[in-house]
Amino acid sequence: MSRKRATAGWLLAPLAIGIVLSSPLAGAQDAPTTTQSAGPESHLPMLLAAQYTYIIQHQDAFHAPYSGPLSLDPRGDTQPTNTLGAYLGWAPLASLQLYLDVEKFMGAGVSSATGLAGLTNGDVVREGAAGIKKEFYIARSFARFLLPLGDQYGDVARGQDQIPGAEPRRHLELKVGRMAVTDDFDQNRYADAARTEFLNWALWADSAWDYAADTRGYTDGIVIGWVNPSWTLRYGIYRMPVEANGQSLVVSLGQARGENLELDLSSAAMGTIVRLLAYRNTASMGDYGQALARAAADGTIPDIVANDQRGRQKHGFAINAEQPLANEGNTGIFLRWGWNDGRTESFAFTEAESELSVGGQLAGNSWNRPNDRLALAFASNGLSGPHRNYLAAGGSGFLLDDGRLNYGREQIIESYYRFAIAWPRNPGPISWQLSPDLQLIRNPGYNRDRGPVRFLTLRLHVEY
């Protein structure tokens, strides 16, 4: 999901505490150990990265005996999207880093980015954000603080939201400001970046994890944690939207908040990483059971929004694992599983209460294209009983409403091939990638009466 403008007041707010760990096999964790003092390569502001991504996606027509106001369009659709981004960083002190990311989104998702839990373009802004101007906006604006806990350091490479230099392998870390929750939680080496990897929402994140975000995918928050070479524990608390799929965020964390706790475990010998995530959202949410009961008593269609009540909660759990196999980890496999209680309304990410996904990536070393990638994955999304009964009774979510429902789990297969384009011929700081992508979805919107449907995509990504 590609990401309201952060205020200077929030960035300069009293600092709470936070930890971020790029995966233990990347960045500081796989870098050579050094004994030099921690610090950035430069104390001057720098342009860390820039990117442009163009995606053209076609949805085939498919069988559908009926449709509703938020159905996938059975006539098919073709839509392009574009995103631009510039990512800046400044380390005035060895222990303090400041980041500012500016982005712009243009275009629209097929079928107005509705009708599916596993939406097919992870770089798209959803239908609920239709009134948002297509202009440059601040995606991230945050401060990062590090407190070393030892004298061993590792070199970290320059990258988006990563100032190059040497950082302590054991440290406490704080992040505070505007960011994306997925910057620090549920990361996966093979499936967490829609601009370069899998496009489907059920593959670049856990669809049952209803993480705090506005419709662009960003929020304000605090992340704290404890980073070690073989394990990391982090906690994050973030502002929730005022309403489901909303762009405005609540003012006070006491009013509504999304909380996440994750333990990352890694094996240096095997390269295995397992992430265990628990989350709890508190917001003004509706209750599916109560909405159904009220509609039955009144003889009306259930309306989850009319049932909103402040202070309601949703909780859930997720497991995320990755296993490198060969080619310095560029060939490997991954798995995600997620669940939430499904009693209160889907609010910030997508409409799903359970998810299972599995897949893998193959580097092109075997055919003399080591920078190419071939990837294949399967995902299955599910609904809770109250949620499916609500949709079957004609209720609307923020992504789903076929008017009725013959329930079946939404099943997704996605495959892409990523060509690394050698242009110009001499390697330089700019890289080009071209990726054809195919997705097949059975039971779109959890409805056995509709589909299956095919999506064909071509993605161009240019990165500095």
N, C-alpha and C positions, 0 to 999 in steps of 0.2 A: 504494500500500500504505500503509494508514494506520498504528504505530511502537512494557527493564529500567531501571530507575531509575538515573540518574547519581549517582555519589557525589561528596561534596565533595572527597575526596582527588584524584579525577581532574581536577576543575575547577581545583584549586590545584596540580596537578602541575607539574614544571619545564616551562617553556614551550618548545616547539619552534617551528615557523614556519608561517604559513599565509596564503593569499590567497583572497578570494572576489570575484567580479565578478558583479553583476546584469548582465543582457545589455546590451551597449553602447547599445542603443536605449531602455533604460529606466533609471530611477533616475539615478545620477550622470552617465551617459554622454549622456543626451539632455537634461539640465538646462542652463539658461543658465550660461555661464561667468562666474565672479565672481573677484574678487581679494581677498575678505575672508579672514580667518583661518579655518582649518578649525575646526569645532566644532559641537556639538549645539545645538538650540534651547533645551534645558533640561538642567541637571545633576541634576534630580530624577528618581527612578524614575517610570515612566509605564506605563499600560496602552496598548500600541501597537495591539492589535487583539483581536477576539474573533469567534468564528464558531460557527454551528450548521448542520449538514448532515443532512438526512433523505433517505434513498434507499429507495424501494420498487421492487423488481425482480422481474419475472416471467419465468421460463424456460418456453417451450413444451415439450410432449411431442414426441419425435422418434423416427425409426426407428433401432433398435439390435438386431441379431440376437443380441448377447451383451454382457455387461457384466462388469467386474471390481471389485475392492475400492475403487479410486479412479477410477471412471468418472463422467462426467457422468450424472446420473439421467435415464433416458429417459422417465420418467413426468412430468417437469416439476417445477417448484418455484416458490414465491413467498416472498421473504424481505425484511424491512426492515432497514436499518442506520441508526444515529444516531451522530454524533460531535459533541462539544462541545470547544471550545478557547479558552483565554485566553493571550495572548502579551504578556509584559512585558519592558521594557528599561530600562537605567540606564546613563548615561554620566558616571561620576564625573570623568573627565578627557577632554580633547579627543581623545586618542589611545587611549582605552580604553572599550569598551562591554561590558556584561554583559547576557545574555539568559536568560530563563526562560520556557518554554512548558509549560503544563499541559493535558492532553487526557483525554477519556474516550470509549471506543468501546463501543457496544451493538449487538447484533444478530448476524446471520450472513449469509454469502454463499449464493446458490443452490447446490444440490448440495454443500453444505458447503465451498464454494470449492475444489473439486477437479475433475479431469477435463479441464482446459484449460491450455495454456501461457498463452494470452491470457485470463486471468480477467476477468470482465465488470464488476466493481465495484472500482475502485481505492481505495475507502475501507474495505475489508474486512480483517479479521484472518483469517489462513488456518487451515485444519483443524489444522495442527500446533500451533496455539496454543489448542486447545479448552479446556485447563485454566486459562487465564489468567482471573483475576477481572475482571469488568466494573466497574472502579473507576477513579478518576482516577489518572493516572500522569504522571511528568515525561517529556515528549517530547524537549525540548531544554534544555540547561543549558551555556552556553558563553561564553567570553570572546573578544572580537575586538579586535585591536590594529592601528593604522594608523601607518605611517611615511611622511610626505609626501616626494615626489621632485621637487617643483616648486612654483611659486607660483600655479598656476591651480586654482580650486576650482569645484565644481558643487553646486547645491542638490539634495538628495535628499528625497523625500517620506516622510511617515510611513507605515509599513506593517508587516506581520508580520515580526518580526526585522529591522527597519530603523528606527533612531532618526532622526527628521528633523533636518536641519541642512545644513551645508556640508562637503563632503569633497573632498580633493585628487583631481584627475583622474588624476594619476600617483602611485602609491603602492605600497609593500609592505604586505601585510596578513597577519595571523596569526589563525587561529581554532583554539581548543583546547577540547575538552569533548564533551558529548553533542549529537549532531545527526543529520541524515539526509544520506547521501552525495549524494542528488539535490538538496540545497540549493545545491550548488556545482558539480556536474558534470552534463552532458547536459541543461542547461536549454533550454527552447524557448518562445518567446513564445506559440505557438499550441497547444502540446500538452505540458504538464508538470504539470497541476493537476487531479486527478480530482474535486475538489469544485466546480470551475467550468467545466472543459473536458471533454476526452474521458475516459470512464470506463475503457476497456479498458487492461489492463496493457501491451499491445504498442503503445499510442499515447501514454501519458503518460511512458513511459520506453522505452529500448531493451531489448527482452526478451532479447537475447543478451548483455547486460551483467550479469553475475552479481555485482552490487555487494554489499558487506558490509552486513548488517543483521540485527537480530533479527526475529521474526515481526511485530512492529508497524511495522518499517521504520526503526528507529533504531540507532545504535551510538555508540561513543566514538572520537574521532579527532583528528587534527591536519591542518590544511590550510595550505599556504604558497603564496605566489605573487607575481607581479609584474603590476600592473594599469596599462594604458595606454589611451588613447581608442580606438586602432585594433587593439590586440591585448592578450591576456592569457595568461600562462602560469601554471598552478597545478598543485600536487602535493598529494595527500592520502593519508594512511595511517590505517587504521581497524582496530578489533578485529573479528575474524570470529566467527561462532557456533561453539560447541563441536562441534555436530553439524549436519547438514543440516536446514534449516528450524527451527532451534532458537531458543529464547528466551534461553538463557544464552550469554554471550560469553566468549571466552578471556581469561585474566588478562593474559598477556604478549604484546606484539607480536612478540617473538622466537619465540613458539610458533606463532602464526598471525596473518595480517594480509591486508587487502585494500589494494592500492596502485593509485592512479589518477593519470595524467598527462594534462592536457588543454591544447591550444593553441586559443584563440579568436581568430578573425580577423574584422574587420568593415570595411565600406566605408561611410563617412559619406555619400557621394554616392548610392549605390544602396540603402543600408539593409540590405544583405546581411550575414548573420552565418553563418560556418561554424565548427563546433567539431570538432576532431580529438582523439579520446580513445583512449588505450591503457591497459589494466589488467592486473594480475596478482594472483591470489589464491594464498595459501599456507595450507593447512589440513589437517586429518585427513580426507582424501577417499578414496573408492573409485575404482578404475579399471575402466571398463566391460569392456574386453577381458579383464582378469584375472578378473573376476567370471564372465564367460561361460565362460572356459576351465576354471575350477574347477567350475562347475556341470556342464559337459559331462563332466568326468572323474568326478564323483561321481554323475551321473544325477539331479541335483536342479534346482530352480528357482534361477536366479542371484539373489544378494543383494548389492547394492552396498555396503550398510552393513557387512556382515561382512568386506568387503575394505578397509575404511578403513585408511589408513596415514598417520602424521604426516609433514608436510613436502612432501606432493604439491602440485602447482601447476596452475593453469589460467590461460591468458592469452587476451586478445582485443583487438579494435579496433572503433571505431565512428566514424561520420561523422554529424553532425547539422547541418542547414542550415535557415535561415528566410529568407523573402524578403517584406518588406512590399510591398504593391501600391497601396493607396489608403487614404483615410480616416484619415490620420495613423498608418498602420500597423495599424489595427484590421482591415483586410482584407489577407489575405496567405496564403502557402502555406508548407509545410514538408516536409522529407524526413529520414528516418533510415535508416541501414544499419548493421548490426552483425554480428560474427562472433566466435566463440571456438573453441578447438581441439577441444572436445567429447570429450576423452579421459577426463578425470576427471568425477566426478558433479556434476550441478547441485546447488548448495549453499545459496544464500541468497535469490535472487530468484525465478526461475521456470525451468521446464525447456525451454530453447531454446538452440540453438547458432548460429542465423543468423536475421536479421530484416531485413525491408524494410518501411518504412511511408511513405506519402505522403498528404497531405491539405491542406485549406485552411479558412479562416475568412472569412466575409463579414459585415461590419458592416451594420446595418440602416438606414444613411443613405438608401438608395434608396427605402425605404418609410416614411420619417419616423419611424423607431425607431432612432436612432443608438446607443443603448446595448444593443440586442439583438444577438445573434450567431447565425448559421446556419453549421454546420460539417459537413464530410464528410471521411472518411478511410478508407484501405484499409491493412491490414497483413497480412504473410505471415510465419509462423514456421516454422523448420525444425530438424531434428535431425541430429547427426552420425551416421555409419554405426554406430559402436559403441553409441551410445545407442539408436538405433532397433532394433538387433539385440537389445539387452538387454530392451526392452519387448516385442518380438515373442516372446521366449522366456518371457514371463510374469513378468519382473522388475518390482519396484515402485520408482518414484521417490517424491518427497514430494508430488507432485501428480497423477501419472499411473500408471495400471495398469488397462487394459481386459482383462487376462488374455492377450491376444494383440494383434497389430497388423498391419493392412494399410496400410502407410505412405503418407501423402500430406501435403503441407505444409498446416498449419493456416492457413486464409484467413478474414480478418475484415473486415467493413464496419461502420462506425459512423457515425451521423449524430445530431446533436442541434440543438435550437433553444433558445436561452437568452433567456427573457423577463426584462427588467428591470422589476420591479414598482414603480410609483410610489406607495409607501405608507410613511409618510403623504405627503400631496400636496406639502408643502413639502420640498425636498431637505434632507437632514440627514446625520449621520455614519453612519446605519444604512442598508444597502442590502439589497434582497430580490431573489432570482433564482429563477425556476421553469423547469426544463428537462426537457421530454420527450426521451427518447433511445431510439433503435432500433439494435440490433446483430444482424447475421446472420453465422453462423459455419459454414463448410464444413470437413469433416474435423476435428471436435472431438477434441482429444487426438492429432492427427496420424493419425486412423484413417478410411480411406475407407469402411469398413463401417458407420460411424455418422454420423448427421446427414443433412442440415444441420439447424441449430437456430436459433431466433429468441429474442431477449431484448428485453422491453419495460420501460422504466424511467421513473420520474418522480422528479426530484431537486429538493428545496427547499434553498436555501442563503441564510442570513442572516449578514451580515457587518457588524462595526463597525470 
